Amino acid sequence: MRKTLDTTIPDESRFCLKCGAKQEIKSGVKSRGNGQGTAIKRGNTWTAIWTVEIYPDGEEKKIHQKRRWKGGFKTKTAALAYAANPMPEEKVSPTLRFYWDSWSKTDLQDISKSKQTAFRIAWGKLEGLAARRMDELTIDNLQSCLDDKAQTYYPAKDMKTVLSHLFKRAVAEGNARTNLAEFLRLPPLEEKEAQPFTELELHKLWSAYGGGDTFIGFILLMIYTGMMPGELLAFKADMVDWDASQIIGCGLKTKNRKATPIVFPDMIAPVLVNLIEKSKSKVGYVIGMNKDNFYAEYHAALKRVGVRDLPPYSCRHTTATALALGNIAPSVIQEVMRHTKFSTTQRYIHPDRESALAAVNSIGKGREC
């Protein structure tokens, strides 16, 4: 008996067993339109998947898709609904530390070393807020930190300046609405006005130097040149241009002071020669001691001489005041002090009452034409 060939086509077959024709297979999965996304089940919840970008690969000539995922949906319907209309991704604001790291590696490097040190100290006081996001910070918590960490004007001002730089970056990048540092209150500035040495005190200093007190020569050098203590400590013998009566290369802080030579008068030249000859520094420093030892010796020298215990910066104030009382042109005083603006120079000029009285008494009664 001949067997009959079974030509029934199984559901999973892609070709007809009788004629070999390709079969049309209907999928059990309902297709979704472009941009509608899809959903997959993971454990007991559903995850939405959607395409955010389609781009070609130039080398492989293929089309690629960049997709996003979001899980935790209780039902497939909810996941598909989200995939079809996903919410915009929430933008997370960077932290205060993020902007400090950025600023400290760039713009901070362009300012003087002393200011860099001051701002790094200020940042240390802001560490309690470092992990806070910029959009979480408020005037109140910034002010609270400033009040807690800085009780005097200048440390608080440094903290405010640092915060201002960081907020300006955040505002420029859209991660803060405004510079909150501008609203911070600083402690009152209780700064005593600097005082210059008097004529009598200058006489005592010269007498002590003439009597063999060599260290007094360093004080006289600062008084008659406007040299700052830090510049004195950086001063080397090979920086002196004797022909031009200038000291070149030890200027500090501002670009103008670094670029402008320090001039010294003829009367201080022998003092300078003596200080250089007696220097014990093996690398050429004229003073040859560190900052702490210099300050200790400075105050001890004033006590020996019997003059007021004024800070070293009073030497520089004495320079400007003496020049002003000597009727030297303001532009010349500014050049000696190596200031960019005369308004800065004016803060170093402190005429006493006798000088002010002599000035007004010098005004004449005029004359007939």
BELHULIN-V501138 format. One record per residue. N is the residue number from 0. PSI is psi in degrees with one decimal (999 if undefined). OMEGA is omega in whole degrees, -180 to 180 (* if undefined). Layout:
N_PSI_OMEGA ; N_PSI_OMEGA
This chain:
0_131.6_-177 ; 1_135.9_177 ; 2_138.8_179 ; 3_131.0_-180 ; 4_125.7_179 ; 5_112.1_-177 ; 6_13.6_177 ; 7_130.3_-177 ; 8_117.4_178 ; 9_151.9_-178 ; 10_-32.5_-175 ; 11_-5.6_-177 ; 12_139.3_179 ; 13_-11.0_-178 ; 14_150.1_178 ; 15_131.2_-179 ; 16_-15.2_-178 ; 17_-48.1_-176 ; 18_-10.9_179 ; 19_6.1_-179 ; 20_145.6_179 ; 21_134.4_-176 ; 22_149.4_174 ; 23_119.3_-176 ; 24_126.9_178 ; 25_125.9_-179 ; 26_146.4_178 ; 27_-8.8_-179 ; 28_125.4_180 ; 29_126.0_-179 ; 30_152.9_179 ; 31_149.6_-178 ; 32_163.0_178 ; 33_139.6_178 ; 34_3.2_-179 ; 35_-14.7_-180 ; 36_-172.4_180 ; 37_-177.9_-179 ; 38_144.5_176 ; 39_153.0_-179 ; 40_132.4_178 ; 41_107.9_-177 ; 42_-124.9_-178 ; 43_2.2_-179 ; 44_169.3_-179 ; 45_146.6_179 ; 46_128.4_177 ; 47_138.6_179 ; 48_129.4_179 ; 49_156.3_-178 ; 50_130.4_179 ; 51_-15.5_-179 ; 52_139.0_173 ; 53_127.4_-177 ; 54_148.5_-180 ; 55_150.8_173 ; 56_111.6_-174 ; 57_-35.6_-176 ; 58_-48.0_-177 ; 59_-9.4_-179 ; 60_43.1_178 ; 61_160.2_177 ; 62_128.7_-179 ; 63_154.1_179 ; 64_135.9_173 ; 65_120.3_-173 ; 66_157.4_174 ; 67_153.5_-177 ; 68_146.1_171 ; 69_120.6_-176 ; 70_-174.3_175 ; 71_9.3_-180 ; 72_140.6_-177 ; 73_-29.1_-178 ; 74_158.9_177 ; 75_-37.0_-179 ; 76_-42.3_180 ; 77_-39.9_180 ; 78_-42.8_180 ; 79_-36.5_179 ; 80_-39.7_179 ; 81_-41.1_180 ; 82_-33.8_-180 ; 83_-26.2_-178 ; 84_68.9_-176 ; 85_150.7_177 ; 86_147.5_177 ; 87_144.9_-179 ; 88_135.5_-180 ; 89_128.5_180 ; 90_123.3_-178 ; 91_123.0_-179 ; 92_136.6_177 ; 93_165.0_-179 ; 94_169.0_176 ; 95_-38.1_179 ; 96_-36.5_179 ; 97_-45.4_-178 ; 98_-30.2_174 ; 99_-46.1_179 ; 100_-39.8_-180 ; 101_-48.3_-176 ; 102_-39.3_-177 ; 103_-22.9_179 ; 104_-7.3_-177 ; 105_-91.8_-172 ; 106_-32.1_180 ; 107_-30.7_-178 ; 108_-14.7_-175 ; 109_-3.4_-179 ; 110_173.4_-175 ; 111_155.0_-179 ; 112_-37.3_-178 ; 113_-40.3_178 ; 114_-36.7_176 ; 115_-44.5_180 ; 116_-44.3_-180 ; 117_-40.8_-178 ; 118_-32.0_177 ; 119_-36.2_175 ; 120_-42.0_179 ; 121_-40.6_179 ; 122_-37.4_177 ; 123_-33.3_179 ; 124_-16.4_179 ; 125_2.6_-175 ; 126_-30.7_-180 ; 127_-21.4_179 ; 128_0.1_-171 ; 129_-36.3_-176 ; 130_-3.4_-179 ; 131_140.1_176 ; 132_148.1_-178 ; 133_-36.5_-178 ; 134_-4.6_177 ; 135_-21.1_-175 ; 136_143.5_179 ; 137_164.8_177 ; 138_-39.2_-176 ; 139_-46.0_-178 ; 140_-26.3_174 ; 141_-45.1_179 ; 142_-39.3_179 ; 143_-42.3_179 ; 144_-44.2_-179 ; 145_-44.2_-179 ; 146_-34.5_-177 ; 147_-36.0_-172 ; 148_-17.7_-178 ; 149_111.7_-178 ; 150_-10.7_-180 ; 151_166.5_-168 ; 152_-56.2_-170 ; 153_-43.4_175 ; 154_-39.1_179 ; 155_-38.8_179 ; 156_-39.5_178 ; 157_-41.4_178 ; 158_-43.8_-180 ; 159_-39.9_180 ; 160_-43.8_178 ; 161_-48.3_180 ; 162_-39.2_-179 ; 163_-43.3_178 ; 164_-41.2_-178 ; 165_-40.9_179 ; 166_-36.4_179 ; 167_-38.7_177 ; 168_-43.0_-179 ; 169_-40.2_179 ; 170_-43.0_-179 ; 171_-29.9_-179 ; 172_5.0_177 ; 173_17.3_-179 ; 174_6.0_173 ; 175_144.8_-177 ; 176_-37.1_-177 ; 177_166.6_180 ; 178_96.6_-176 ; 179_-22.2_-179 ; 180_-26.7_-179 ; 181_-20.1_-176 ; 182_1.1_-178 ; 183_139.4_179 ; 184_137.0_179 ; 185_154.3_174 ; 186_156.8_179 ; 187_144.7_179 ; 188_108.4_179 ; 189_76.7_-175 ; 190_122.2_177 ; 191_137.9_180 ; 192_132.4_180 ; 193_147.5_-179 ; 194_137.3_176 ; 195_163.8_173 ; 196_146.4_-180 ; 197_171.8_177 ; 198_-41.7_180 ; 199_-41.7_180 ; 200_-37.1_176 ; 201_-40.9_179 ; 202_-42.3_179 ; 203_-39.7_180 ; 204_-45.1_178 ; 205_-39.9_180 ; 206_-42.1_179 ; 207_-40.1_178 ; 208_-43.8_179 ; 209_-24.8_179 ; 210_2.8_175 ; 211_5.3_178 ; 212_89.8_-173 ; 213_-37.4_-177 ; 214_-31.5_179 ; 215_-25.1_178 ; 216_-34.2_178 ; 217_-37.1_178 ; 218_-43.5_178 ; 219_-37.9_179 ; 220_-42.2_179 ; 221_-38.8_-178 ; 222_-40.8_-173 ; 223_1.2_177 ; 224_-16.6_-174 ; 225_16.4_-180 ; 226_137.5_178 ; 227_157.5_179 ; 228_-43.1_179 ; 229_-33.5_178 ; 230_-37.1_177 ; 231_-41.4_-180 ; 232_-25.3_-180 ; 233_-3.5_-174 ; 234_125.6_177 ; 235_153.7_-175 ; 236_-34.8_-177 ; 237_2.3_177 ; 238_-7.3_-176 ; 239_127.2_170 ; 240_96.4_-173 ; 241_-37.1_-179 ; 242_-39.0_-178 ; 243_-1.2_-177 ; 244_50.5_-177 ; 245_152.3_171 ; 246_122.3_-172 ; 247_126.7_170 ; 248_-1.5_-180 ; 249_10.1_178 ; 250_144.4_-177 ; 251_166.8_171 ; 252_-80.6_-174 ; 253_159.5_179 ; 254_-37.3_-178 ; 255_-42.0_179 ; 256_-32.7_179 ; 257_-34.7_-175 ; 258_-23.8_-175 ; 259_125.7_178 ; 260_153.2_174 ; 261_122.8_-180 ; 262_145.8_177 ; 263_143.9_-178 ; 264_164.7_-178 ; 265_-36.3_-177 ; 266_-19.4_-179 ; 267_-11.7_-178 ; 268_-45.3_178 ; 269_-34.0_177 ; 270_-42.9_-179 ; 271_-42.5_178 ; 272_-44.0_-179 ; 273_-43.3_-179 ; 274_-39.9_-180 ; 275_-42.0_-179 ; 276_-33.5_-176 ; 277_1.5_179 ; 278_139.2_179 ; 279_7.2_-179 ; 280_133.5_-180 ; 281_-12.5_-178 ; 282_12.6_171 ; 283_-2.7_178 ; 284_139.4_-177 ; 285_-41.3_-177 ; 286_-36.7_173 ; 287_38.1_174 ; 288_160.6_-179 ; 289_174.7_-174 ; 290_-46.1_-177 ; 291_-44.3_180 ; 292_-37.5_179 ; 293_-48.2_-179 ; 294_-38.9_179 ; 295_-43.7_180 ; 296_-34.8_179 ; 297_-51.6_-178 ; 298_-34.7_177 ; 299_-36.7_180 ; 300_-42.7_179 ; 301_-38.0_179 ; 302_-39.0_179 ; 303_-40.0_-176 ; 304_-27.1_180 ; 305_34.9_176 ; 306_170.1_-179 ; 307_146.6_-180 ; 308_71.4_179 ; 309_151.3_179 ; 310_159.7_180 ; 311_-31.8_-179 ; 312_-15.9_176 ; 313_-24.2_176 ; 314_-44.5_-180 ; 315_-35.6_176 ; 316_-33.5_177 ; 317_-38.8_179 ; 318_-54.5_-176 ; 319_-40.6_-178 ; 320_-44.4_-180 ; 321_-40.0_179 ; 322_-40.9_180 ; 323_-42.1_179 ; 324_-18.1_177 ; 325_10.9_178 ; 326_31.9_175 ; 327_140.8_-178 ; 328_138.4_-180 ; 329_-39.1_-179 ; 330_-32.4_179 ; 331_-42.2_178 ; 332_-43.0_179 ; 333_-39.6_180 ; 334_-41.4_179 ; 335_-41.1_-179 ; 336_-14.7_179 ; 337_43.2_176 ; 338_146.0_177 ; 339_-35.3_-179 ; 340_142.5_179 ; 341_-25.6_178 ; 342_-31.1_176 ; 343_-42.1_179 ; 344_-38.8_-178 ; 345_-28.7_179 ; 346_-11.9_-179 ; 347_-2.2_-177 ; 348_121.8_-175 ; 349_78.8_177 ; 350_140.1_178 ; 351_178.2_-175 ; 352_-38.9_-180 ; 353_-39.9_180 ; 354_-39.7_179 ; 355_-39.3_179 ; 356_-42.6_179 ; 357_-34.5_-179 ; 358_-44.9_-179 ; 359_-29.8_178 ; 360_-18.3_-179 ; 361_-10.0_179 ; 362_122.7_-178 ; 363_-179.6_-180 ; 364_5.4_-179 ; 365_-175.6_180 ; 366_158.3_178 ; 367_143.5_179 ; 368_999_*
